[in-house]
Every structure is written in C-alpha cells, then in structure tokens.
Amino acid sequence: MSFRQPVPFRVMAQITKLIDDLDGSEDGVETIRFALAGKAYELDLSAANRQALEAALAPFIAVARTPGSAYSKVVGGATRSTPKPAYDAEAFREWARANGTSHRGRPSNDEIQAFLASQA
C-alpha cells in the first residue's frame, strides 16, 4: 500500500505597482476616484499630477454644492433654504395629468410656476 506524500506548494504574493496614467512615473502614485456628469472615473496619479488636478478643479469645487443641498446655501454659518412656492399638491398632480404628463417625484420650480400661472 502506498501513500501519496503531500506536495508542498508555494503561496505567491501579488504585488500591485501603480504607474501614473499621465506621465508614467512610479513614485507616490495613488488611485484617484471622481465623478462628473453622473459618470464615475478613476485614474492613477503621482502626487504632482494629483495637485495639478486639484488646482484645476479648485475654482469649481469652491462654488459647488454637496449632494442633497441643491436648495440650500450656507451663508455666514446659517443655512438659508430657497423656499418652494405654496401650492396644492393634489391639484398639481391633476393639472399635470390633464396636460399630458404623469409627474412623479418633487416638481421643479418651473413646473410649479407653470401650474400656478394656469390657476391664476
């Protein structure tokens, strides 16, 4: 009767090396993730190229809102919300159906203004 001896195996370590997608450098490279126009992106950048990206985006980030704050703006530490005009939601839905739209979700300011104008 013969027994098989276990075959020793080696565990290979996997090393991932990031290379800058712009200039091919290898020092201090990290993956940067961002989104624009509803599409997510990622790229590997060195510290210098990351700083260049951040500098290019800085004027836009300075005036941007964070998600969920479309109707509010922080002014002097206090939050000021842009109020929606008062309207009868059920009457708005009937008006929307009568005008060929089955509106779902929160109506835009323009839709509310059109509804209020039609009621005047």
Backbone as XML, in Angstrom:
<?xml version="1.0"?>
<chain id="A" units="angstrom">
  <residue number="1" name="MET">
    <atom name="N" x="0.843" y="-1.161" z="0.000"/>
    <atom name="CA" x="0.000" y="0.000" z="0.000"/>
    <atom name="C" x="0.895" y="1.233" z="0.000"/>
  </residue>
  <residue number="2" name="SER">
    <atom name="N" x="0.600" y="2.130" z="-0.922"/>
    <atom name="CA" x="1.439" y="3.319" z="-0.987"/>
    <atom name="C" x="0.599" y="4.560" z="-0.686"/>
  </residue>
  <residue number="3" name="PHE">
    <atom name="N" x="1.193" y="5.450" z="0.040"/>
    <atom name="CA" x="0.537" y="6.713" z="0.378"/>
    <atom name="C" x="1.211" y="7.830" z="-0.402"/>
  </residue>
  <residue number="4" name="ARG">
    <atom name="N" x="0.405" y="8.724" z="-0.846"/>
    <atom name="CA" x="0.968" y="9.880" z="-1.545"/>
    <atom name="C" x="1.445" y="10.901" z="-0.526"/>
  </residue>
  <residue number="5" name="GLN">
    <atom name="N" x="2.577" y="11.412" z="-0.792"/>
    <atom name="CA" x="3.116" y="12.468" z="0.056"/>
    <atom name="C" x="2.489" y="13.793" z="-0.390"/>
  </residue>
  <residue number="6" name="PRO">
    <atom name="N" x="2.083" y="14.630" z="0.551"/>
    <atom name="CA" x="1.566" y="15.934" z="0.130"/>
    <atom name="C" x="2.646" y="16.713" z="-0.623"/>
  </residue>
  <residue number="7" name="VAL">
    <atom name="N" x="2.225" y="17.340" z="-1.678"/>
    <atom name="CA" x="3.152" y="18.128" z="-2.481"/>
    <atom name="C" x="3.225" y="19.529" z="-1.879"/>
  </residue>
  <residue number="8" name="PRO">
    <atom name="N" x="4.408" y="19.956" z="-1.522"/>
    <atom name="CA" x="4.498" y="21.309" z="-0.972"/>
    <atom name="C" x="4.145" y="22.326" z="-2.064"/>
  </residue>
  <residue number="9" name="PHE">
    <atom name="N" x="3.462" y="23.357" z="-1.650"/>
    <atom name="CA" x="3.104" y="24.390" z="-2.610"/>
    <atom name="C" x="3.549" y="25.738" z="-2.062"/>
  </residue>
  <residue number="10" name="ARG">
    <atom name="N" x="3.734" y="26.615" z="-2.971"/>
    <atom name="CA" x="4.175" y="27.952" z="-2.587"/>
    <atom name="C" x="3.033" y="28.934" z="-2.809"/>
  </residue>
  <residue number="11" name="VAL">
    <atom name="N" x="2.888" y="29.794" z="-1.848"/>
    <atom name="CA" x="1.909" y="30.862" z="-1.986"/>
    <atom name="C" x="2.662" y="32.053" z="-2.567"/>
  </residue>
  <residue number="12" name="MET">
    <atom name="N" x="2.187" y="32.483" z="-3.697"/>
    <atom name="CA" x="2.844" y="33.607" z="-4.356"/>
    <atom name="C" x="2.172" y="34.898" z="-3.902"/>
  </residue>
  <residue number="13" name="ALA">
    <atom name="N" x="2.959" y="35.836" z="-3.508"/>
    <atom name="CA" x="2.424" y="37.141" z="-3.142"/>
    <atom name="C" x="2.203" y="37.942" z="-4.414"/>
  </residue>
  <residue number="14" name="GLN">
    <atom name="N" x="1.117" y="38.676" z="-4.423"/>
    <atom name="CA" x="0.839" y="39.512" z="-5.575"/>
    <atom name="C" x="1.192" y="40.949" z="-5.222"/>
  </residue>
  <residue number="15" name="ILE">
    <atom name="N" x="1.982" y="41.551" z="-6.040"/>
    <atom name="CA" x="2.397" y="42.922" z="-5.818"/>
    <atom name="C" x="1.788" y="43.770" z="-6.920"/>
  </residue>
  <residue number="16" name="THR">
    <atom name="N" x="1.081" y="44.808" z="-6.501"/>
    <atom name="CA" x="0.491" y="45.728" z="-7.464"/>
    <atom name="C" x="1.303" y="47.008" z="-7.451"/>
  </residue>
  <residue number="17" name="LYS">
    <atom name="N" x="1.770" y="47.383" z="-8.618"/>
    <atom name="CA" x="2.555" y="48.601" z="-8.728"/>
    <atom name="C" x="1.759" y="49.578" z="-9.574"/>
  </residue>
  <residue number="18" name="LEU">
    <atom name="N" x="1.492" y="50.746" z="-9.012"/>
    <atom name="CA" x="0.740" y="51.759" z="-9.740"/>
    <atom name="C" x="1.682" y="52.635" z="-10.546"/>
  </residue>
  <residue number="19" name="ILE">
    <atom name="N" x="1.262" y="52.939" z="-11.751"/>
    <atom name="CA" x="2.030" y="53.796" z="-12.645"/>
    <atom name="C" x="1.132" y="54.957" z="-13.045"/>
  </residue>
  <residue number="20" name="ASP">
    <atom name="N" x="1.652" y="56.175" z="-12.950"/>
    <atom name="CA" x="0.891" y="57.372" z="-13.280"/>
    <atom name="C" x="0.368" y="57.283" z="-14.710"/>
  </residue>
  <residue number="21" name="ASP">
    <atom name="N" x="-0.948" y="57.477" z="-14.855"/>
    <atom name="CA" x="-1.571" y="57.362" z="-16.168"/>
    <atom name="C" x="-1.182" y="58.492" z="-17.120"/>
  </residue>
  <residue number="22" name="LEU">
    <atom name="N" x="-0.701" y="59.616" z="-16.591"/>
    <atom name="CA" x="-0.335" y="60.741" z="-17.452"/>
    <atom name="C" x="1.119" y="60.697" z="-17.909"/>
  </residue>
  <residue number="23" name="ASP">
    <atom name="N" x="2.032" y="60.500" z="-16.951"/>
    <atom name="CA" x="3.445" y="60.623" z="-17.311"/>
    <atom name="C" x="4.262" y="59.348" z="-17.105"/>
  </residue>
  <residue number="24" name="GLY">
    <atom name="N" x="3.652" y="58.272" z="-16.647"/>
    <atom name="CA" x="4.356" y="57.006" z="-16.485"/>
    <atom name="C" x="5.248" y="56.920" z="-15.271"/>
  </residue>
  <residue number="25" name="SER">
    <atom name="N" x="5.231" y="57.925" z="-14.388"/>
    <atom name="CA" x="6.072" y="57.871" z="-13.191"/>
    <atom name="C" x="5.537" y="56.819" z="-12.229"/>
  </residue>
  <residue number="26" name="GLU">
    <atom name="N" x="6.427" y="56.382" z="-11.324"/>
    <atom name="CA" x="6.062" y="55.296" z="-10.420"/>
    <atom name="C" x="6.124" y="55.674" z="-8.942"/>
  </residue>
  <residue number="27" name="ASP">
    <atom name="N" x="6.650" y="56.839" z="-8.606"/>
    <atom name="CA" x="6.824" y="57.230" z="-7.209"/>
    <atom name="C" x="5.593" y="57.932" z="-6.668"/>
  </residue>
  <residue number="28" name="GLY">
    <atom name="N" x="5.099" y="57.476" z="-5.518"/>
    <atom name="CA" x="3.995" y="58.136" z="-4.834"/>
    <atom name="C" x="2.689" y="58.141" z="-5.614"/>
  </residue>
  <residue number="29" name="VAL">
    <atom name="N" x="2.444" y="57.117" z="-6.388"/>
    <atom name="CA" x="1.241" y="57.065" z="-7.215"/>
    <atom name="C" x="0.085" y="56.485" z="-6.410"/>
  </residue>
  <residue number="30" name="GLU">
    <atom name="N" x="-1.084" y="57.097" z="-6.541"/>
    <atom name="CA" x="-2.286" y="56.585" z="-5.883"/>
    <atom name="C" x="-3.465" y="56.681" z="-6.844"/>
  </residue>
  <residue number="31" name="THR">
    <atom name="N" x="-4.473" y="55.866" z="-6.580"/>
    <atom name="CA" x="-5.662" y="55.869" z="-7.419"/>
    <atom name="C" x="-6.596" y="56.973" z="-6.957"/>
  </residue>
  <residue number="32" name="ILE">
    <atom name="N" x="-7.022" y="57.806" z="-7.893"/>
    <atom name="CA" x="-7.924" y="58.917" z="-7.622"/>
    <atom name="C" x="-9.265" y="58.584" z="-8.261"/>
  </residue>
  <residue number="33" name="ARG">
    <atom name="N" x="-10.327" y="58.695" z="-7.491"/>
    <atom name="CA" x="-11.677" y="58.446" z="-7.997"/>
    <atom name="C" x="-12.468" y="59.747" z="-7.966"/>
  </residue>
  <residue number="34" name="PHE">
    <atom name="N" x="-13.234" y="59.994" z="-9.026"/>
    <atom name="CA" x="-14.079" y="61.176" z="-9.067"/>
    <atom name="C" x="-15.231" y="60.909" z="-10.022"/>
  </residue>
  <residue number="35" name="ALA">
    <atom name="N" x="-16.221" y="61.780" z="-9.975"/>
    <atom name="CA" x="-17.384" y="61.650" z="-10.856"/>
    <atom name="C" x="-17.662" y="62.987" z="-11.500"/>
  </residue>
  <residue number="36" name="LEU">
    <atom name="N" x="-18.155" y="62.925" z="-12.727"/>
    <atom name="CA" x="-18.503" y="64.128" z="-13.462"/>
    <atom name="C" x="-19.664" y="63.785" z="-14.375"/>
  </residue>
  <residue number="37" name="ALA">
    <atom name="N" x="-20.696" y="64.603" z="-14.333"/>
    <atom name="CA" x="-21.884" y="64.413" z="-15.172"/>
    <atom name="C" x="-22.478" y="63.024" z="-14.989"/>
  </residue>
  <residue number="38" name="GLY">
    <atom name="N" x="-22.491" y="62.554" z="-13.747"/>
    <atom name="CA" x="-23.117" y="61.279" z="-13.433"/>
    <atom name="C" x="-22.296" y="60.062" z="-13.810"/>
  </residue>
  <residue number="39" name="LYS">
    <atom name="N" x="-21.078" y="60.243" z="-14.263"/>
    <atom name="CA" x="-20.231" y="59.120" z="-14.644"/>
    <atom name="C" x="-19.001" y="59.086" z="-13.746"/>
  </residue>
  <residue number="40" name="ALA">
    <atom name="N" x="-18.679" y="57.904" z="-13.210"/>
    <atom name="CA" x="-17.548" y="57.758" z="-12.299"/>
    <atom name="C" x="-16.278" y="57.430" z="-13.085"/>
  </residue>
  <residue number="41" name="TYR">
    <atom name="N" x="-15.172" y="57.986" z="-12.607"/>
    <atom name="CA" x="-13.871" y="57.770" z="-13.230"/>
    <atom name="C" x="-12.858" y="57.429" z="-12.151"/>
  </residue>
  <residue number="42" name="GLU">
    <atom name="N" x="-11.774" y="56.764" z="-12.548"/>
    <atom name="CA" x="-10.631" y="56.598" z="-11.662"/>
    <atom name="C" x="-9.368" y="56.569" z="-12.508"/>
  </residue>
  <residue number="43" name="LEU">
    <atom name="N" x="-8.302" y="57.117" z="-11.946"/>
    <atom name="CA" x="-7.025" y="57.104" z="-12.629"/>
    <atom name="C" x="-5.924" y="57.107" z="-11.588"/>
  </residue>
  <residue number="44" name="ASP">
    <atom name="N" x="-4.758" y="56.653" z="-11.978"/>
    <atom name="CA" x="-3.613" y="56.594" z="-11.088"/>
    <atom name="C" x="-2.747" y="57.818" z="-11.349"/>
  </residue>
  <residue number="45" name="LEU">
    <atom name="N" x="-2.489" y="58.590" z="-10.278"/>
    <atom name="CA" x="-1.730" y="59.831" z="-10.415"/>
    <atom name="C" x="-0.638" y="59.935" z="-9.362"/>
  </residue>
  <residue number="46" name="SER">
    <atom name="N" x="0.480" y="60.539" z="-9.749"/>
    <atom name="CA" x="1.539" y="60.867" z="-8.793"/>
    <atom name="C" x="1.065" y="62.062" z="-7.972"/>
  </residue>
  <residue number="47" name="ALA">
    <atom name="N" x="1.804" y="62.370" z="-6.929"/>
    <atom name="CA" x="1.428" y="63.493" z="-6.061"/>
    <atom name="C" x="1.389" y="64.804" z="-6.851"/>
  </residue>
  <residue number="48" name="ALA">
    <atom name="N" x="2.345" y="65.001" z="-7.750"/>
    <atom name="CA" x="2.396" y="66.243" z="-8.527"/>
    <atom name="C" x="1.183" y="66.353" z="-9.451"/>
  </residue>
  <residue number="49" name="ASN">
    <atom name="N" x="0.819" y="65.263" z="-10.117"/>
    <atom name="CA" x="-0.331" y="65.314" z="-11.025"/>
    <atom name="C" x="-1.646" y="65.407" z="-10.258"/>
  </residue>
  <residue number="50" name="ARG">
    <atom name="N" x="-1.692" y="64.825" z="-9.060"/>
    <atom name="CA" x="-2.889" y="64.986" z="-8.237"/>
    <atom name="C" x="-3.061" y="66.456" z="-7.857"/>
  </residue>
  <residue number="51" name="GLN">
    <atom name="N" x="-1.970" y="67.109" z="-7.476"/>
    <atom name="CA" x="-2.045" y="68.528" z="-7.130"/>
    <atom name="C" x="-2.488" y="69.359" z="-8.330"/>
  </residue>
  <residue number="52" name="ALA">
    <atom name="N" x="-2.022" y="69.004" z="-9.511"/>
    <atom name="CA" x="-2.423" y="69.730" z="-10.719"/>
    <atom name="C" x="-3.919" y="69.549" z="-10.979"/>
  </residue>
  <residue number="53" name="LEU">
    <atom name="N" x="-4.429" y="68.322" z="-10.785"/>
    <atom name="CA" x="-5.865" y="68.068" z="-10.951"/>
    <atom name="C" x="-6.672" y="68.863" z="-9.933"/>
  </residue>
  <residue number="54" name="GLU">
    <atom name="N" x="-6.241" y="68.830" z="-8.672"/>
    <atom name="CA" x="-6.947" y="69.569" z="-7.625"/>
    <atom name="C" x="-6.916" y="71.078" z="-7.892"/>
  </residue>
  <residue number="55" name="ALA">
    <atom name="N" x="-5.794" y="71.592" z="-8.376"/>
    <atom name="CA" x="-5.694" y="73.025" z="-8.682"/>
    <atom name="C" x="-6.634" y="73.395" z="-9.829"/>
  </residue>
  <residue number="56" name="ALA">
    <atom name="N" x="-6.740" y="72.514" z="-10.823"/>
    <atom name="CA" x="-7.622" y="72.790" z="-11.956"/>
    <atom name="C" x="-9.092" y="72.772" z="-11.538"/>
  </residue>
  <residue number="57" name="LEU">
    <atom name="N" x="-9.434" y="71.911" z="-10.598"/>
    <atom name="CA" x="-10.827" y="71.794" z="-10.152"/>
    <atom name="C" x="-11.189" y="72.773" z="-9.037"/>
  </residue>
  <residue number="58" name="ALA">
    <atom name="N" x="-10.202" y="73.362" z="-8.390"/>
    <atom name="CA" x="-10.437" y="74.212" z="-7.214"/>
    <atom name="C" x="-11.476" y="75.305" z="-7.434"/>
  </residue>
  <residue number="59" name="PRO">
    <atom name="N" x="-11.456" y="76.061" z="-8.542"/>
    <atom name="CA" x="-12.469" y="77.109" z="-8.697"/>
    <atom name="C" x="-13.886" y="76.550" z="-8.793"/>
  </residue>
  <residue number="60" name="PHE">
    <atom name="N" x="-14.021" y="75.362" z="-9.350"/>
    <atom name="CA" x="-15.338" y="74.748" z="-9.487"/>
    <atom name="C" x="-15.806" y="74.166" z="-8.151"/>
  </residue>
  <residue number="61" name="ILE">
    <atom name="N" x="-14.889" y="73.539" z="-7.426"/>
    <atom name="CA" x="-15.221" y="72.957" z="-6.121"/>
    <atom name="C" x="-15.603" y="74.061" z="-5.141"/>
  </residue>
  <residue number="62" name="ALA">
    <atom name="N" x="-14.949" y="75.227" z="-5.257"/>
    <atom name="CA" x="-15.216" y="76.333" z="-4.339"/>
    <atom name="C" x="-16.659" y="76.816" z="-4.397"/>
  </residue>
  <residue number="63" name="VAL">
    <atom name="N" x="-17.302" y="76.699" z="-5.535"/>
    <atom name="CA" x="-18.678" y="77.189" z="-5.673"/>
    <atom name="C" x="-19.696" y="76.057" z="-5.813"/>
  </residue>
  <residue number="64" name="ALA">
    <atom name="N" x="-19.236" y="74.818" z="-5.709"/>
    <atom name="CA" x="-20.127" y="73.669" z="-5.876"/>
    <atom name="C" x="-20.918" y="73.388" z="-4.604"/>
  </residue>
  <residue number="65" name="ARG">
    <atom name="N" x="-22.052" y="72.717" z="-4.778"/>
    <atom name="CA" x="-22.853" y="72.236" z="-3.661"/>
    <atom name="C" x="-22.538" y="70.760" z="-3.451"/>
  </residue>
  <residue number="66" name="THR">
    <atom name="N" x="-22.736" y="70.293" z="-2.236"/>
    <atom name="CA" x="-22.611" y="68.859" z="-1.990"/>
    <atom name="C" x="-23.944" y="68.209" z="-2.321"/>
  </residue>
  <residue number="67" name="PRO">
    <atom name="N" x="-23.962" y="66.928" z="-2.663"/>
    <atom name="CA" x="-25.229" y="66.279" z="-2.989"/>
    <atom name="C" x="-26.237" y="66.435" z="-1.858"/>
  </residue>
  <residue number="68" name="GLY">
    <atom name="N" x="-27.477" y="66.713" z="-2.234"/>
    <atom name="CA" x="-28.531" y="66.879" z="-1.247"/>
    <atom name="C" x="-28.720" y="68.308" z="-0.789"/>
  </residue>
  <residue number="69" name="SER">
    <atom name="N" x="-27.892" y="69.222" z="-1.268"/>
    <atom name="CA" x="-28.031" y="70.600" z="-0.810"/>
    <atom name="C" x="-28.426" y="71.537" z="-1.950"/>
  </residue>
  <residue number="70" name="ALA">
    <atom name="N" x="-29.137" y="71.033" z="-2.915"/>
    <atom name="CA" x="-29.481" y="71.833" z="-4.090"/>
    <atom name="C" x="-30.312" y="73.063" z="-3.730"/>
  </residue>
  <residue number="71" name="TYR">
    <atom name="N" x="-31.073" y="73.018" z="-2.651"/>
    <atom name="CA" x="-31.932" y="74.141" z="-2.298"/>
    <atom name="C" x="-31.443" y="74.894" z="-1.077"/>
  </residue>
  <residue number="72" name="SER">
    <atom name="N" x="-30.207" y="74.635" z="-0.661"/>
    <atom name="CA" x="-29.719" y="75.388" z="0.489"/>
    <atom name="C" x="-28.308" y="75.885" z="0.231"/>
  </residue>
  <residue number="73" name="LYS">
    <atom name="N" x="-27.988" y="76.976" z="0.864"/>
    <atom name="CA" x="-26.675" y="77.573" z="0.727"/>
    <atom name="C" x="-26.243" y="78.022" z="2.116"/>
  </residue>
  <residue number="74" name="VAL">
    <atom name="N" x="-25.034" y="77.711" z="2.475"/>
    <atom name="CA" x="-24.543" y="78.113" z="3.786"/>
    <atom name="C" x="-24.015" y="79.537" z="3.671"/>
  </residue>
  <residue number="75" name="VAL">
    <atom name="N" x="-24.590" y="80.427" z="4.472"/>
    <atom name="CA" x="-24.205" y="81.830" z="4.448"/>
    <atom name="C" x="-23.882" y="82.249" z="5.876"/>
  </residue>
  <residue number="76" name="GLY">
    <atom name="N" x="-22.628" y="82.588" z="6.148"/>
    <atom name="CA" x="-22.236" y="83.057" z="7.474"/>
    <atom name="C" x="-22.557" y="82.073" z="8.589"/>
  </residue>
  <residue number="77" name="GLY">
    <atom name="N" x="-22.467" y="80.780" z="8.314"/>
    <atom name="CA" x="-22.723" y="79.772" z="9.328"/>
    <atom name="C" x="-24.183" y="79.390" z="9.460"/>
  </residue>
  <residue number="78" name="ALA">
    <atom name="N" x="-25.087" y="80.169" z="8.877"/>
    <atom name="CA" x="-26.514" y="79.849" z="8.939"/>
    <atom name="C" x="-26.948" y="79.281" z="7.599"/>
  </residue>
  <residue number="79" name="THR">
    <atom name="N" x="-27.883" y="78.368" z="7.626"/>
    <atom name="CA" x="-28.371" y="77.771" z="6.396"/>
    <atom name="C" x="-29.618" y="78.510" z="5.946"/>
  </residue>
  <residue number="80" name="ARG">
    <atom name="N" x="-29.617" y="78.930" z="4.684"/>
    <atom name="CA" x="-30.766" y="79.598" z="4.115"/>
    <atom name="C" x="-31.299" y="78.713" z="2.995"/>
  </residue>
  <residue number="81" name="SER">
    <atom name="N" x="-32.529" y="78.301" z="3.098"/>
    <atom name="CA" x="-33.126" y="77.449" z="2.083"/>
    <atom name="C" x="-33.932" y="78.290" z="1.113"/>
  </residue>
  <residue number="82" name="THR">
    <atom name="N" x="-33.943" y="77.876" z="-0.149"/>
    <atom name="CA" x="-34.773" y="78.542" z="-1.139"/>
    <atom name="C" x="-36.148" y="77.906" z="-1.060"/>
  </residue>
  <residue number="83" name="PRO">
    <atom name="N" x="-37.157" y="78.629" z="-0.572"/>
    <atom name="CA" x="-38.464" y="78.001" z="-0.387"/>
    <atom name="C" x="-39.174" y="77.780" z="-1.710"/>
  </residue>
  <residue number="84" name="LYS">
    <atom name="N" x="-39.896" y="76.688" z="-1.783"/>
    <atom name="CA" x="-40.762" y="76.423" z="-2.924"/>
    <atom name="C" x="-42.061" y="77.178" z="-2.685"/>
  </residue>
  <residue number="85" name="PRO">
    <atom name="N" x="-42.702" y="77.690" z="-3.737"/>
    <atom name="CA" x="-43.971" y="78.379" z="-3.548"/>
    <atom name="C" x="-45.036" y="77.416" z="-3.029"/>
  </residue>
  <residue number="86" name="ALA">
    <atom name="N" x="-45.964" y="77.941" z="-2.274"/>
    <atom name="CA" x="-47.051" y="77.121" z="-1.741"/>
    <atom name="C" x="-48.005" y="76.760" z="-2.881"/>
  </residue>
  <residue number="87" name="TYR">
    <atom name="N" x="-48.420" y="75.523" z="-2.915"/>
    <atom name="CA" x="-49.365" y="75.061" z="-3.929"/>
    <atom name="C" x="-50.049" y="73.812" z="-3.413"/>
  </residue>
  <residue number="88" name="ASP">
    <atom name="N" x="-51.187" y="73.479" z="-3.995"/>
    <atom name="CA" x="-51.932" y="72.285" z="-3.628"/>
    <atom name="C" x="-51.383" y="71.117" z="-4.445"/>
  </residue>
  <residue number="89" name="ALA">
    <atom name="N" x="-50.727" y="70.181" z="-3.769"/>
    <atom name="CA" x="-50.050" y="69.082" z="-4.456"/>
    <atom name="C" x="-51.036" y="68.218" z="-5.253"/>
  </residue>
  <residue number="90" name="GLU">
    <atom name="N" x="-52.204" y="67.942" z="-4.680"/>
    <atom name="CA" x="-53.184" y="67.108" z="-5.388"/>
    <atom name="C" x="-53.685" y="67.818" z="-6.643"/>
  </residue>
  <residue number="91" name="ALA">
    <atom name="N" x="-53.933" y="69.122" z="-6.533"/>
    <atom name="CA" x="-54.367" y="69.894" z="-7.699"/>
    <atom name="C" x="-53.249" y="69.936" z="-8.745"/>
  </residue>
  <residue number="92" name="PHE">
    <atom name="N" x="-52.006" y="70.007" z="-8.300"/>
    <atom name="CA" x="-50.886" y="69.996" z="-9.240"/>
    <atom name="C" x="-50.851" y="68.677" z="-10.005"/>
  </residue>
  <residue number="93" name="ARG">
    <atom name="N" x="-51.006" y="67.543" z="-9.291"/>
    <atom name="CA" x="-50.979" y="66.240" z="-9.954"/>
    <atom name="C" x="-52.094" y="66.118" z="-10.987"/>
  </residue>
  <residue number="94" name="GLU">
    <atom name="N" x="-53.292" y="66.599" z="-10.647"/>
    <atom name="CA" x="-54.405" y="66.565" z="-11.611"/>
    <atom name="C" x="-54.079" y="67.429" z="-12.827"/>
  </residue>
  <residue number="95" name="TRP">
    <atom name="N" x="-53.526" y="68.617" z="-12.582"/>
    <atom name="CA" x="-53.144" y="69.505" z="-13.670"/>
    <atom name="C" x="-52.081" y="68.850" z="-14.565"/>
  </residue>
  <residue number="96" name="ALA">
    <atom name="N" x="-51.104" y="68.190" z="-13.939"/>
    <atom name="CA" x="-50.034" y="67.542" z="-14.702"/>
    <atom name="C" x="-50.610" y="66.428" z="-15.579"/>
  </residue>
  <residue number="97" name="ARG">
    <atom name="N" x="-51.516" y="65.609" z="-15.014"/>
    <atom name="CA" x="-52.150" y="64.538" z="-15.801"/>
    <atom name="C" x="-52.949" y="65.116" z="-16.959"/>
  </residue>
  <residue number="98" name="ALA">
    <atom name="N" x="-53.689" y="66.192" z="-16.701"/>
    <atom name="CA" x="-54.520" y="66.813" z="-17.732"/>
    <atom name="C" x="-53.665" y="67.418" z="-18.849"/>
  </residue>
  <residue number="99" name="ASN">
    <atom name="N" x="-52.425" y="67.772" z="-18.527"/>
    <atom name="CA" x="-51.536" y="68.356" z="-19.524"/>
    <atom name="C" x="-50.570" y="67.335" z="-20.124"/>
  </residue>
  <residue number="100" name="GLY">
    <atom name="N" x="-50.906" y="66.053" z="-19.990"/>
    <atom name="CA" x="-50.144" y="65.010" z="-20.673"/>
    <atom name="C" x="-48.891" y="64.522" z="-19.995"/>
  </residue>
  <residue number="101" name="THR">
    <atom name="N" x="-48.709" y="64.836" z="-18.716"/>
    <atom name="CA" x="-47.541" y="64.291" z="-18.017"/>
    <atom name="C" x="-48.014" y="63.569" z="-16.776"/>
  </residue>
  <residue number="102" name="SER">
    <atom name="N" x="-47.442" y="62.432" z="-16.527"/>
    <atom name="CA" x="-47.724" y="61.761" z="-15.256"/>
    <atom name="C" x="-46.519" y="62.062" z="-14.370"/>
  </residue>
  <residue number="103" name="HIS">
    <atom name="N" x="-46.607" y="63.171" z="-13.684"/>
    <atom name="CA" x="-45.480" y="63.661" z="-12.905"/>
    <atom name="C" x="-45.215" y="62.756" z="-11.711"/>
  </residue>
  <residue number="104" name="ARG">
    <atom name="N" x="-43.945" y="62.440" z="-11.512"/>
    <atom name="CA" x="-43.526" y="61.658" z="-10.341"/>
    <atom name="C" x="-42.437" y="62.429" z="-9.619"/>
  </residue>
  <residue number="105" name="GLY">
    <atom name="N" x="-42.409" y="62.283" z="-8.323"/>
    <atom name="CA" x="-41.369" y="62.944" z="-7.543"/>
    <atom name="C" x="-41.683" y="64.401" z="-7.306"/>
  </residue>
  <residue number="106" name="ARG">
    <atom name="N" x="-40.688" y="65.107" z="-6.815"/>
    <atom name="CA" x="-40.838" y="66.517" z="-6.474"/>
    <atom name="C" x="-40.824" y="67.358" z="-7.750"/>
  </residue>
  <residue number="107" name="PRO">
    <atom name="N" x="-41.841" y="68.187" z="-7.938"/>
    <atom name="CA" x="-41.858" y="69.025" z="-9.142"/>
    <atom name="C" x="-40.804" y="70.126" z="-9.064"/>
  </residue>
  <residue number="108" name="SER">
    <atom name="N" x="-40.325" y="70.532" z="-10.230"/>
    <atom name="CA" x="-39.326" y="71.599" z="-10.270"/>
    <atom name="C" x="-40.025" y="72.941" z="-10.029"/>
  </residue>
  <residue number="109" name="ASN">
    <atom name="N" x="-39.232" y="73.955" z="-9.751"/>
    <atom name="CA" x="-39.772" y="75.294" z="-9.549"/>
    <atom name="C" x="-40.501" y="75.777" z="-10.803"/>
  </residue>
  <residue number="110" name="ASP">
    <atom name="N" x="-39.942" y="75.476" z="-11.994"/>
    <atom name="CA" x="-40.574" y="75.879" z="-13.251"/>
    <atom name="C" x="-41.945" y="75.222" z="-13.412"/>
  </residue>
  <residue number="111" name="GLU">
    <atom name="N" x="-42.053" y="73.936" z="-13.049"/>
    <atom name="CA" x="-43.348" y="73.240" z="-13.157"/>
    <atom name="C" x="-44.379" y="73.858" z="-12.203"/>
  </residue>
  <residue number="112" name="ILE">
    <atom name="N" x="-43.933" y="74.167" z="-11.006"/>
    <atom name="CA" x="-44.859" y="74.786" z="-10.040"/>
    <atom name="C" x="-45.298" y="76.158" z="-10.536"/>
  </residue>
  <residue number="113" name="GLN">
    <atom name="N" x="-44.358" y="76.945" z="-11.073"/>
    <atom name="CA" x="-44.707" y="78.270" z="-11.588"/>
    <atom name="C" x="-45.699" y="78.165" z="-12.740"/>
  </residue>
  <residue number="114" name="ALA">
    <atom name="N" x="-45.514" y="77.184" z="-13.630"/>
    <atom name="CA" x="-46.456" y="76.993" z="-14.759"/>
    <atom name="C" x="-47.827" y="76.606" z="-14.233"/>
  </residue>
  <residue number="115" name="PHE">
    <atom name="N" x="-47.864" y="75.750" z="-13.222"/>
    <atom name="CA" x="-49.124" y="75.342" z="-12.620"/>
    <atom name="C" x="-49.828" y="76.545" z="-11.988"/>
  </residue>
  <residue number="116" name="LEU">
    <atom name="N" x="-49.068" y="77.320" z="-11.202"/>
    <atom name="CA" x="-49.664" y="78.487" z="-10.525"/>
    <atom name="C" x="-50.153" y="79.524" z="-11.536"/>
  </residue>
  <residue number="117" name="ALA">
    <atom name="N" x="-49.416" y="79.693" z="-12.641"/>
    <atom name="CA" x="-49.821" y="80.633" z="-13.680"/>
    <atom name="C" x="-51.128" y="80.171" z="-14.335"/>
  </residue>
  <residue number="118" name="SER">
    <atom name="N" x="-51.274" y="78.859" z="-14.504"/>
    <atom name="CA" x="-52.507" y="78.348" z="-15.133"/>
    <atom name="C" x="-53.711" y="78.475" z="-14.200"/>
  </residue>
  <residue number="119" name="GLN">
    <atom name="N" x="-53.472" y="78.573" z="-12.903"/>
    <atom name="CA" x="-54.556" y="78.676" z="-11.927"/>
    <atom name="C" x="-55.001" y="80.117" z="-11.717"/>
  </residue>
  <residue number="120" name="ALA">
    <atom name="N" x="-54.161" y="81.068" z="-12.130"/>
    <atom name="CA" x="-54.471" y="82.479" z="-11.884"/>
    <atom name="C" x="-55.515" y="83.030" z="-12.828"/>
  </residue>
</chain>
